[in-house]
Amino acid sequence: AEYMGYACYEVPTGWKFFGNLMDAGKLSLCGEESFGTGSDHIREKDGLWAALAWLSVLAHAREVHAGQDADAWSVSHILRRHWAKYGRNFFTRYDYENCAAEDGAALMKKLNDEIVSHSADWLGKRLGETSRTYKLTLVDDFSYFDPIDGSLSEKQGIRFIFEDGSRIIFRLSGTGSSGATIRLYVESYEDDPKVLFNDTQEVLKPLLEIALKLSQLREITGRHEPDVIT
């Protein structure tokens, strides 16, 4: 979006936030971390639209690369050309489901009390114990001011943002009788040609180790593996 001069909005979980921006004419394309996508024709994620959008991309690529081998306009080659030009965002989400509600609350409280509340002491620190470290430039409990209706949504996830654009986010979802789900989001931007086609979990391993150490998630919940990896 930045390369092409388009406005880009980061909003909390919930399609209502997309809807407000679309109704105001601020955007026409949206997507969420669980890979749901949509446009301003409908206020909900739409699998049919996503399939048609990809078919449109493939048709354009076929036209541009007419006369070349069919692989030149395959999905794989389109992605490779895209990553070569813009870089690649590696992303994963770990879901720890049906955790004890008090464990989920304790984990978020620990992060708030020990890090977010003392963010000035953490900024500029390099985190990580492997050959690669990450410089912390922002830590907060994400809040979103809706520019359309003026509403403020607070406590939308504890974020660790690093100098290279990598980020770690912790979010607590659901605290009912069936327990809470702790969601850990990890993302890293890479533009090194030697890394672009590597396995996602391997690329994100150093950040995952940082996240688990900062939060002491395993120690607090007793969970050593997530229930779901996206």
Disulfide bonds with the S-S distance in Angstrom:
none
